[in-house]
Amino acid sequence: MEENNNKQSKSKIQDYEPIVGRSYIEELRMLGDNLNNKVIQNINSTYVGGGVAEILDHLVPLVNQLGVDMRWDVIHGNNEFFTITKKIHNAIHGVQENITSDDFDLFMETTRQNARNLKLYGDIIFVHDPQPIALVDQKERIGRKWAWRCHIDASSPDETVWNFLHRFIIHYDAAVFSAPNFARQLTIPQFLISPSIDPLSDKNKELSAEIIHSVLSRYKLNQDKPMILQVSRFDRLKDPVGVIAAFEMVRKNIDCQLVLAGGTATDDPESEEVLKEAQDRASGNSDIHVLLIPPGSDIEINALQRAATVILQKSIKEGFGLTVSEALWKKKPVVATGVGGITLQVKHKFTGLLCHSIEGAAYSLRQLLTNKEYANWLGQNGHQHVKQNFLITRHVKDYLLLFLSLYYPDDVIYL
């Protein structure tokens, strides 16, 4: 089974000094020194698509620069397995799904196959989300320290699915959630660690006007018309059809365009279907652009976000929503649904506007499109909020402290 352990970060850890300060970088080095004899093995379900893969893609090389041997492996499964895990994902979010005993049996059989094929070599085995969760059954055989990272809004999960997962979670040494209200009643220590963005990545670095212009031209976007943008995987929980409905309300009064930009994920069989639904809903409206952006198109996403007038994230459920922090980092005004980890990023009427319906989204979009000064003020506040709370350097520090706590549990105050 292949490993994604040869990727080199384009940024060096010292490159972040102008943003967070030298003392912060020195603190990271000191923490790394205390883990330089440990191997941390991340395990998730895909190298490409979605926030988990994106974070690991940037975080793993930076942690290695601190002298910590962090690696990244993925489990394998067929389309039927990933259809089941998508239903489990939705059920953790509280969505009603029909998951049968046969589904759970196939989930476990795929886990057993992965346990046979995947070498578990880490001193710390860091498992991300439900797809590989049952690998912890190997703990009794091989020992090691195990941590489970839940990137999903688990505040009101389906009881049957949560009980199924709970039997594995309790065998981990720690569980990590993205927001306080996601934490569950557990007998193991719980940690709050929010996701992050990399300010020096291709997706978030400064771009020249020429590059932005070329990207907009390539996608045939009107550069003189205000742009509402939502960037996300094509997923029903991101509500692309609801985004189009909100835009149509705004478009009755304001001449503007909508761009829905995103991709699909190898572990999400529904994404192609959702893309088709959005394309069908937008058909015939020349002011709606549904863009399928291939993996690795970070410059293109960056350019679209920097060109946008307002950025929308109308999720129905959301673990965190990295695209919100990306937008705020670029000082863009944001309208977002007040769900999950979005509320950590958007402080209503200070770093953005929160909404709770299609009509509410349309109202907030109109407000920002017609009040440029207010929109700019929200964007400036949002940038500072992300700088203080949601950059990758803070994420690295939190993970290093988590790993150390597994060896020094008496020195940690848990949730």
N, C-alpha and C positions, 0 to 999 in steps of 0.2 A: 504494500500500500504506500503510495507516494507521500512525501512530506513537502511542505511549503517552507523549507528552512534555508533556502539559498538566496532569498530576496534581500537586497541591500537597500537601506533607506537612503533616499536622496538627500535627506537632511542629517546633519550631525547634531548631537545633543547640545553642543555649545552654540549652535545657531539660534537656539531659543533664548539665550541670555538677554538680548535686547528686549524681549517681550516680557519675560518673567523675572529677570535679574540673576546675577551670578550666584548669590547665596542659595537660591532655589535649586539651581543646577548642582551646586556642591552638595546640597542635602540629598539629592537623588543619587549622586555618586556614593555618598556615605552609606545610604540604605542598600545600594547594589553591592557594596563591599561585604555586607553581612550575608549575602546570598550567593556569593561567587562559587560556592561548592555545591550548589543545588541545580538540578535540571527541572524546569517548569514545562510541562507538556500541555498545550492547549488542544482541546478536541471539540470540533463542531461538525456541521453537516455540509459545508460548502466553502470553497475558496473564493467564490465570486457571487455577488448579488446580496444586497441587504446590508444593514448597519453593522452586524457582528463581524462579517468578513472584512468590511472596510476598516473597522477599528483595528482588528488584529493585523491587517496588512501594514499598518503604520506603526502600531505599538510594539510588535514583536522585534523589529530591527532596532528600535530605540532602546528597549530593555537590554538587548544584547550589547549595545554600546556601553552600557553601565557595568559590563563584566558578568552579567547574569545570563546563563544558558537557557533561553526561552525558545521553544519550538512550537510547531503548529501542524496538527494532523487532522484529517477529516474521516468520518465514517462513510461507508458506501451503502446504497440501498436502491431498490428498483422503484419504478414509478408508483407502484401500489403502496410501498412503504412511505414514500414522501406524500402521497395523498392522505394517508392516515395521520402522519405527523402534522400536516397542515390542519387537519380537523382538530388534532390535539391542541395545536397553537391557537386556533380560534376559540376552542372551548376554555382554555385558560383565560382568554379575554372575556369570557362570559357568554360567548355566542353559542346558541343551541346547535349541537351537531349529533348526528346519529353514528355513534361509535360502538361497534358490536364486540362481543367476546372474541370473534374471529379476527377482528382488527387488532386487538391487544395481543392475540397469539402471534400474528404475523410480525408485530412490533418486536416481540420478544425473540422470535426466531431470527430476525435480522440482527438484533443485538448480539445474539450468540454467534452468528457468522462473523460479525465485526470483532468480537472478542477473540475469535480464533485467528483472524487475519491481521489485526492491528496490534503492533507491539506496544505494550504499555511500559514505557521505560522511565517516565518522569519520577523524580523524587516527590514532586507535587503534580498531581493530575487535575487539570483545571477544565471542567466540562461545561460547555455552553449550551443552554436551552434544552428542550425535552428530547430532541432526536437521539443524543447519545447517553441520556441520563442513566439508563439501566446498566451501563458498563461498570458502575460501582459494585455490581455483584461480584466483580473480580477482586474487590478489596480484601476480602477474607483470605484469598489465596496468595496475593502478592504484597499486601500491606500498602505502604506509602501514605502520603497525605492527599486527601481528595477534597476539592471544593466545587460546588455547583453554582454557576452563574446564570440567573434567570434574567433575560433581557425583555421579558414580556410583562404586561400589566396583569399581575396576578391578584388584584384587589378583590375580584368577585368571580372566581373560577367556577366552572361546572363541577359539582361535588364529586360525581363519579370519576371524572378524569383526574381531579386533584387527588383523590384518594389513591388512585392507581400510581400517580407520580410520588405521592408522599411515602410510599413503602420503600422507594429508592432514596429519596432526599434525606431521610433520617439516618442513613448510613454514611453520609458525607461528614466531613469534619467542619464544614462551614457552608452557608448559603449566602449568595450575594444578590441583592435586588437594586433596582435603579432609582426607586423613590420610596419615601417612608410608608405611604399607604399601600405599597405592594407587599410589604412584609406579612408573613403568615405565622400562625401559632406553630412553632417548631421546637423540638427538643435540642437542636443544635444551634451554635452561634450564628447570628445573622449580621451581615454588613450592608451598609448603604453606600454604593459606588455608582455615581451617575456616569453615563457615557461621555464621549468627548469628540472634538474635532481637532485636526492637525492644522494649525494656522499656516504652516509652510508647505503644505501639500499642493499638488496641482489644482485641487478643487477649491482651495481657499486662498492661495497666494494672490498678490496684486497682478492684474493683467493690463496690458496696454490697450488703448482705444482701438488700435488696428486689429488686434486679435479678437476683441469683442465684435467689432464690425464684420470681420470675416466669418465668424460663427453665425451671426444673425443672417448674413447674406446666404450662407450655405443652406440654412433652414428656411429661406425665403420668408423671413419675418419683416414686418413693416417697422422700420426703425424710427418712424416719426409718430407712431401711435402708442399710447400708454399700454403697458403689458402687465397683465396679471399672470403669475407663474406658480404652478405647483410642481415640485420635483418629488417623485416617489416611485417605488416599485408599483407595478400595476396589480393592485391588491384591493379587494372589496372593502377592507377595513380602512383604506385611504380614501374611499368614496369618490372616485373620479367622476362618476355620473352626477353625484351631488354637486361637485365643483362646477360642472357644466351648467347645471340648473341655476346655481348662484350667479354665475357669469351672465347668463341670459337675462336675469333680473337687472343686473347692473347695466348691461348693454342697452337696455331700453332708454336710459337717460344719458349715458356717457359713452362716447365713441372710444372703444378700447379693444384689445385682443387678449385672448387666453391661450396660454401655452401649458399643456400637460406633458411633462418630460419625465421619462423614467425607463426602467428596464424590467427584465424578468429575472427570476432566480432559479438555479438548477434544483433547489429543494422545494419549489413551489409550483406544482403542476397547474394550479388555477390561474397563474399569471397571464398565460396566453389568452385564456377565455375572457379575463377582465379587460385586457388590452382591446380585444375585439368589441366588447360592449362599449367601451369608451369611443372607439372609432365609429361605430354605428350611430351612437348618440350625437356625435359631432358632425356627422355626414351632412353636407350641404351648407354648412356655415363656414364661410371663408375666414372668419375672425377667430375660429377655434383650431388650434394646431396640436394634434396628438403626435408626439415625437417618441419613437422607440430609440432610445439611446443605448448603443452597445457598451458592454463592460470596458472599463479603461478610458472612458470619454470624460475624464475629470475636467480637462480644460474647457470642454464644451458646456458642461454643467455650470462651471464657474462663470463662464461668459454669460450664460442665460441669466444666472442669478444677479450678476452685476448690471445687466441691462434692464432687469425687471423694475417696474414702478412699485408694485406691491407683490409680496410673496405670500401665498396661501398654503396652509396645511390643514385641510378639512378632514382629519382622521376621525373615524367613528370610535376606534380604540387605538391606543398608542403606547408602546413601551417607553419610548423616549422621543424619537423623531429628530434624528441628527440634522435633517434639512432645515429645521428651525434655527438651530445654533449656527449653521452655515450662513443662513440669511442674515441673522443678527450680527454676525462677525463682519459682514459686508455692509453693515449700517443700513440695512433695508427694513422698511416698515413691514410688519408681519401681522396677518390675520390668521388665527388658528383656533381649532376647537379646544375647549377647556377640558381635555381628557388626559389621563396618564401622565407621563413625564413631560408633556408639553407645558403643564402648569409650573414646572420648575424653571422653565426658560422664559415663558411669556408672563410677565407680571402685568395684569390688565391695566391699560391706560398709562403704563410706565415704560415697559419694553415692547409693547405690542398690544393688540386687541384680541380678546378671547370671544368666541361665539359658541352657540349651542344648537344652531339650526341652519338650514339653507338660507332662510330669510335673514337671520342674524349675520351670517357671513356676507350676504349681499349688502346689508346696511353698513357694516364695517368697511367693506371695500369701497363703497361710495364715499364714506367719510374721509378715507385716506387719499383717494384719487382726486378729491376736490379741496384738500387742505394740505398742501405741500409742506408748509412750515411744521405742522403737527407731525406729519409723517417722518420728516427729517429728525425731529426731536426724539421720537420713539426709536428710530434707527440708531442714533448716537447712544442713547441709554442702553439699548440692546447690546451694542458692541462692548461696552464696558462690563455689562453683566456676564457676557460670555468670557471675556478676558479673565475675570475674577473666578469663574466657576467651572467652565466647560472646555478647557484646553487640554491637550493630550499630556502635557507635563503633570498636571494635577492627577490625571488618570493613572499615569505611570507610578506616581508616588503612592496613590491609594492601593494599587495592586501590590507593590513591594511591601507595604505595611501589612496587607492581608496575608501575603506569603510568610512574612516573619511571624505573624500572630499564630500561625498554625504550629509553630515550634515553641512559642512563648505565650500560651493561652492565658496564663495568670496575670499577664501585664496588659490585657486588653479589656476595655469596657464595651460590651456588646449592646446591640439594639434590644 
